[in-house]
Amino acid sequence: MTEDEVDTPALLIDLDALEFNLDTMAAALAGTGTRLRAHAKTHKSPVIAHLQIARGAVGQCVQKVAEAEILAWAGVPDILVSNEVVGADKLARLAALARITHIAVCADDAGQVAALGRAAQEAGITLSVLVEIDVGAGRCGVSPGSPAVVLAQQIAAHPHLRFGGLQAYHGSAQHLRRHEQRHFAIKAAADDTRRTVEQLRQQGLECAIVGGAGTGTFALEAASGIFTEIQAGSYCFMDADYAANLADNGHPVHQFRHALFVLSTVMSAARPGVAVLDVGHKAVAIDSGLPQVWNRPGVTYVGASDEHGTLAITAGAATPRIGEKLRLVPGHCDPTVDRFDWYVGLRRGRVECLWPVAARGGIN
């Protein structure tokens, strides 16, 4: 099947670009002493997880127990829930996964640690728990330093828990546009993390994992000398928002290629200078901006409703014809992926594979 024969809306992967991105990340981390634990909340796909592991990733991150279950059942051997898990039912499911894979989770509260201990004891397993520290994102995490040490000691003292290290992710730094902004934010995060690691060491607690970083800052964490694992996810696809980040020379960062697209069809061109696609809110996430039309100068996606996307055509640009297929680069790849059941993998214009978005809807 050719690309033009694919029904729309469809979620496309350019397989050459995907493989380039996976290889580029593996090469970027080689020799840094920092491992990749790729974030599966982006792709939600055991197929892609195994491609990353084949290139040296030590495992996967997820945000939800449901995502961990899908990956564990698919044979992913090492999974970190890089998030807090609350509720007896979820904790029982989490602990059960320790029978088929290596599973770890984060905590930032003494009550959470106690609940994790109960779930692990009931399951008859020992669960690895990382302390999450707030290194600037202002979301989850205890303060670096003494509060983190106290929580780590509580974990280490429980007979069914194991202190696994630190989770130190600075999420809000990922989309700071200027290189110097990202550099300043990650330097502060690394300093807080280094101080906490040293205080833990003074108490006899070693960090097997010091994890964090994302697609926007991973090179800075890898160069810091304190992070041991990088949790980048979006690099495998590259969305329009990450592509707007600037390098230290002031030009856009082009280390990775756009590999993920939403294929659309022009369904109306009834007004001059305007065309309408069959891709709206239900097929592409716009929380990080509207999608970009791929390789069509003068054609801009300017508005979305539930089932429609409106294009503006500048003077002199060719108006897309009814029935024409256009690729869109989503502004935010993660929630766009979660709108689809299948990836359509293309290589040089022809369909090579269909991969299920197996953890789609895994929000609990």
C-alpha positions as CSV (number, residue, x, y, z in Angstrom):
1,M,0.0,0.0,0.0
2,T,1.2,3.5,-0.8
3,E,0.9,6.5,1.5
4,D,-1.8,7.9,-0.7
5,E,-3.9,4.7,-0.2
6,V,-3.9,5.0,3.6
7,D,-7.3,6.1,5.0
8,T,-7.3,9.2,7.2
9,P,-6.9,10.4,9.9
10,A,-4.0,8.0,10.4
11,L,-0.9,8.1,12.7
12,L,2.2,7.6,10.5
13,I,5.8,6.8,11.5
14,D,8.6,7.5,9.0
15,L,10.6,4.4,9.9
16,D,13.9,5.7,8.5
17,A,13.5,8.8,10.6
18,L,12.5,6.8,13.7
19,E,15.6,4.5,13.4
20,F,17.8,7.6,12.8
21,N,16.5,9.1,16.0
22,L,17.0,5.9,18.0
23,D,20.6,5.5,16.7
24,T,21.4,9.2,17.3
25,M,20.4,9.1,20.9
26,A,22.4,5.9,21.5
27,A,25.4,7.5,19.9
28,A,24.9,10.7,21.9
29,L,25.0,8.9,25.2
30,A,27.8,6.4,24.3
31,G,30.8,7.2,26.4
32,T,29.0,9.5,28.8
33,G,28.5,6.9,31.5
34,T,24.8,7.8,31.4
35,R,22.2,5.1,30.4
36,L,19.0,5.6,28.5
37,R,15.8,4.6,30.2
38,A,13.5,5.8,27.4
39,H,10.0,7.1,28.4
40,A,7.2,5.0,27.0
41,K,4.5,7.6,27.8
42,T,5.5,9.0,24.4
43,H,5.1,6.0,22.2
44,K,3.0,3.5,24.4
45,S,4.4,0.7,22.2
46,P,6.3,-2.4,23.3
47,V,7.6,-2.7,19.7
48,I,9.4,0.7,20.0
49,A,10.5,-0.2,23.5
50,H,12.2,-3.3,22.3
51,L,13.8,-1.3,19.4
52,Q,15.2,1.1,22.1
53,I,16.5,-1.7,24.3
54,A,18.2,-3.3,21.3
55,R,20.2,-0.1,21.0
56,G,21.3,-0.2,24.6
57,A,18.5,1.3,26.6
58,V,18.4,-0.3,30.1
59,G,14.6,-0.3,30.2
60,Q,11.6,2.0,30.1
61,C,9.9,4.7,32.1
62,V,6.1,4.9,32.3
63,Q,3.8,7.2,34.2
64,K,0.9,4.8,34.9
65,V,0.6,1.3,36.2
66,A,-1.5,0.4,33.1
67,E,1.4,1.3,30.9
68,A,3.8,-0.7,33.0
69,E,1.4,-3.7,32.7
70,I,1.4,-3.6,28.9
71,L,5.2,-3.4,28.7
72,A,5.7,-6.1,31.3
73,W,3.4,-8.5,29.5
74,A,5.3,-7.8,26.3
75,G,8.6,-8.8,27.9
76,V,10.2,-5.4,28.7
77,P,12.6,-6.5,31.5
78,D,13.1,-3.3,33.5
79,I,10.4,-0.7,34.1
80,L,10.4,2.4,36.3
81,V,7.1,4.1,37.1
82,S,8.6,7.6,37.2
83,N,5.6,8.9,39.1
84,E,3.8,8.4,42.4
85,V,1.1,5.7,42.6
86,V,-1.7,6.1,45.1
87,G,-4.5,3.7,46.0
88,A,-4.5,0.1,47.3
89,D,-5.8,-1.4,44.0
90,K,-3.1,0.3,41.9
91,L,-0.4,-0.7,44.3
92,A,-1.5,-4.3,44.3
93,R,-1.3,-4.3,40.5
94,L,2.1,-2.7,40.7
95,A,3.5,-5.2,43.2
96,A,2.2,-8.1,41.1
97,L,4.3,-7.0,38.2
98,A,7.4,-7.7,40.2
99,R,6.8,-11.4,39.6
100,I,7.4,-11.0,35.8
101,T,9.7,-8.0,35.5
102,H,12.0,-5.7,37.5
103,I,9.7,-2.9,38.6
104,A,10.4,0.4,40.5
105,V,8.3,3.4,41.5
106,C,8.7,6.9,43.0
107,A,7.5,8.3,46.2
108,D,7.6,11.8,47.8
109,D,5.6,11.2,51.0
110,A,6.0,9.0,54.1
111,G,2.4,7.8,53.8
112,Q,3.1,6.7,50.3
113,V,6.1,4.7,51.5
114,A,4.1,3.0,54.1
115,A,1.4,2.0,51.6
116,L,4.1,0.7,49.1
117,G,5.5,-1.4,51.9
118,R,2.1,-2.9,52.7
119,A,1.5,-3.7,49.1
120,A,4.9,-5.3,48.7
121,Q,4.5,-7.3,51.9
122,E,1.1,-8.6,50.8
123,A,2.5,-9.6,47.4
124,G,5.5,-11.3,49.0
125,I,8.0,-9.2,47.1
126,T,10.7,-6.5,47.6
127,L,9.9,-3.3,45.7
128,S,12.5,-0.8,44.6
129,V,11.4,2.8,45.5
130,L,13.1,6.0,44.3
131,V,12.7,9.3,46.2
132,E,11.4,12.0,43.9
133,I,12.9,15.5,44.6
134,D,11.7,18.8,43.3
135,V,14.6,20.2,41.3
136,G,12.6,23.2,39.8
137,A,9.5,21.9,38.1
138,G,7.3,22.7,41.1
139,R,5.1,19.6,40.6
140,C,5.9,16.4,42.6
141,G,8.9,15.8,44.8
142,V,10.2,16.5,48.3
143,S,12.8,19.2,48.7
144,P,16.3,18.2,48.0
145,G,18.7,17.5,50.9
146,S,17.5,16.5,54.4
147,P,13.8,15.9,53.5
148,A,14.8,13.4,50.8
149,V,17.3,11.7,53.1
150,V,14.6,11.2,55.8
151,L,12.3,9.6,53.2
152,A,15.1,7.4,51.8
153,Q,15.8,6.2,55.3
154,Q,12.2,5.2,55.8
155,I,12.3,3.2,52.5
156,A,15.6,1.5,53.4
157,A,14.2,0.5,56.8
158,H,11.2,-1.4,55.5
159,P,11.8,-5.1,55.0
160,H,9.9,-5.2,51.8
161,L,11.2,-2.1,50.2
162,R,14.6,-1.2,48.7
163,F,15.9,2.3,48.3
164,G,16.5,2.6,44.6
165,G,17.9,6.2,44.2
166,L,16.6,9.6,43.2
167,Q,14.1,10.8,40.6
168,A,15.2,14.4,39.7
169,Y,13.2,15.4,36.6
170,H,13.0,19.1,35.7
171,G,10.0,19.0,33.4
172,S,9.5,22.7,32.9
173,A,13.0,23.2,31.7
174,Q,12.4,21.0,28.6
175,H,10.7,23.7,26.6
176,L,12.7,26.7,27.6
177,R,13.6,28.0,24.1
178,R,17.1,29.5,24.6
179,H,20.0,27.2,25.3
180,E,21.3,29.4,28.1
181,Q,17.9,29.2,29.9
182,R,18.0,25.4,29.8
183,H,21.7,25.4,30.8
184,F,21.0,27.5,33.9
185,A,17.9,25.5,35.0
186,I,19.7,22.1,34.7
187,K,22.8,23.4,36.4
188,A,20.7,24.3,39.4
189,A,18.9,21.0,39.2
190,A,22.2,19.1,39.1
191,D,23.6,21.0,42.0
192,D,20.5,20.1,44.2
193,T,20.8,16.5,43.1
194,R,24.5,16.3,43.7
195,R,24.1,17.7,47.2
196,T,21.3,15.2,48.0
197,V,23.3,12.3,46.7
198,E,26.2,13.3,48.9
199,Q,24.0,13.6,52.0
200,L,22.5,10.2,51.3
201,R,26.0,8.7,51.0
202,Q,26.9,10.2,54.3
203,Q,24.1,8.2,55.8
204,G,25.2,5.0,54.1
205,L,22.6,5.1,51.3
206,E,23.9,4.7,47.7
207,C,21.8,5.7,44.7
208,A,21.7,2.9,42.1
209,I,19.7,5.3,39.9
210,V,19.8,9.1,39.6
211,G,17.3,9.7,36.9
212,G,15.7,12.6,35.1
213,A,16.1,14.6,31.9
214,G,14.1,14.8,28.8
215,T,14.5,15.4,25.1
216,G,15.0,19.2,25.6
217,T,17.9,18.9,28.2
218,F,19.3,15.3,28.2
219,A,22.8,16.4,27.0
220,L,23.1,18.7,30.0
221,E,22.2,16.0,32.5
222,A,24.4,13.6,30.8
223,A,27.3,16.0,31.1
224,S,26.7,16.9,34.7
225,G,28.4,13.9,36.1
226,I,25.6,13.1,38.6
227,F,22.8,11.7,36.6
228,T,23.1,8.0,35.8
229,E,19.9,7.6,33.7
230,I,18.2,9.7,31.0
231,Q,14.4,9.5,30.7
232,A,13.9,11.2,27.3
233,G,10.8,10.1,25.4
234,S,9.8,12.5,22.6
235,Y,13.2,12.3,20.9
236,C,12.0,9.2,19.0
237,F,9.3,11.1,17.2
238,M,10.2,14.9,17.6
239,D,7.1,17.1,17.7
240,A,6.8,20.7,16.6
241,D,7.2,22.1,20.1
242,Y,10.5,20.4,20.8
243,A,11.8,21.4,17.4
244,A,11.3,25.1,18.4
245,N,14.1,24.8,21.0
246,L,17.2,26.7,20.0
247,A,20.8,25.5,20.1
248,D,23.6,27.6,21.7
249,N,24.2,29.2,18.3
250,G,20.7,30.6,18.3
251,H,19.5,28.3,15.5
252,P,16.8,25.6,15.8
253,V,18.0,22.3,17.2
254,H,18.0,19.7,14.4
255,Q,19.6,16.7,16.2
256,F,16.5,14.6,15.7
257,R,14.2,14.2,12.7
258,H,10.4,14.5,12.6
259,A,9.3,10.8,12.5
260,L,5.6,11.1,13.6
261,F,2.9,12.6,11.4
262,V,-0.9,12.7,11.4
263,L,-2.0,12.0,7.8
264,S,-5.0,14.0,6.8
265,T,-7.2,14.5,3.7
266,V,-8.5,17.8,2.3
267,M,-12.3,17.6,2.5
268,S,-13.3,21.1,1.5
269,A,-11.9,24.0,-0.5
270,A,-15.1,26.1,-0.9
271,R,-13.6,29.5,-0.1
272,P,-10.6,31.3,-1.7
273,G,-7.5,31.0,0.4
274,V,-9.0,28.4,2.7
275,A,-9.0,24.6,2.8
276,V,-10.4,22.2,5.4
277,L,-8.9,18.9,6.6
278,D,-10.4,15.9,8.3
279,V,-8.1,16.3,11.3
280,G,-9.3,18.3,14.3
281,H,-9.2,18.1,18.0
282,K,-10.1,14.4,18.0
283,A,-7.0,13.5,15.9
284,V,-4.3,15.9,17.0
285,A,-3.4,17.5,20.3
286,I,-3.1,21.3,20.3
287,D,-2.1,22.0,23.9
288,S,1.4,22.8,22.7
289,G,0.3,24.7,19.6
290,L,-1.3,23.8,16.3
291,P,0.2,21.2,14.0
292,Q,2.5,22.2,11.2
293,V,1.8,21.2,7.6
294,W,4.8,19.2,6.4
295,N,6.6,20.4,3.3
296,R,3.9,22.7,1.9
297,P,5.2,26.3,2.0
298,G,2.4,28.8,2.2
299,V,-0.1,26.4,3.7
300,T,-0.7,26.8,7.4
301,Y,-3.0,25.0,9.9
302,V,-4.8,27.9,11.6
303,G,-7.7,26.4,13.5
304,A,-9.3,23.2,14.8
305,S,-12.7,22.0,15.7
306,D,-13.8,18.5,16.7
307,E,-13.6,16.9,13.2
308,H,-12.1,19.7,11.1
309,G,-8.8,21.5,10.7
310,T,-8.7,24.8,8.8
311,L,-5.8,25.7,6.5
312,A,-4.9,29.2,5.3
313,I,-3.2,29.5,1.9
314,T,-1.1,32.5,1.3
315,A,-1.2,34.4,-2.0
316,G,0.7,32.6,-4.7
317,A,0.7,29.2,-2.9
318,A,-1.0,26.3,-4.5
319,T,-4.4,25.5,-2.9
320,P,-4.5,21.9,-1.8
321,R,-7.1,20.0,-3.9
322,I,-10.0,18.0,-2.5
323,G,-8.9,14.5,-1.7
324,E,-5.2,15.4,-1.4
325,K,-3.3,13.9,1.5
326,L,-1.2,16.1,3.7
327,R,1.1,15.2,6.6
328,L,0.8,17.2,9.8
329,V,3.6,17.5,12.5
330,P,1.8,17.5,15.8
331,G,2.7,20.2,18.4
332,H,2.7,17.6,21.2
333,C,3.4,14.0,20.2
334,D,2.4,12.2,23.5
335,P,-1.3,13.0,23.7
336,T,-1.6,12.8,19.9
337,V,-0.4,9.2,20.0
338,D,-3.0,8.4,22.6
339,R,-5.8,9.3,20.1
340,F,-5.0,6.3,17.8
341,D,-5.1,2.6,17.9
342,W,-2.4,1.9,15.3
343,Y,0.8,3.2,13.9
344,V,1.2,3.0,10.2
345,G,4.9,2.5,9.5
346,L,6.1,3.8,6.2
347,R,9.4,3.5,4.4
348,R,10.0,5.6,1.3
349,G,6.3,6.1,0.7
350,R,5.1,2.5,1.2
351,V,3.5,0.8,4.2
352,E,5.9,-1.6,5.8
353,C,4.2,-2.4,9.1
354,L,1.2,-1.8,11.5
355,W,2.1,-1.5,15.2
356,P,-0.6,-1.3,17.9
357,V,-0.5,1.6,20.2
358,A,-0.8,-1.0,22.9
359,A,-0.9,1.2,26.0
360,R,-3.4,3.6,24.5
361,G,-5.8,4.8,27.1
362,G,-3.7,3.4,29.9
363,I,-4.4,6.2,32.3
364,N,-4.8,4.3,35.6
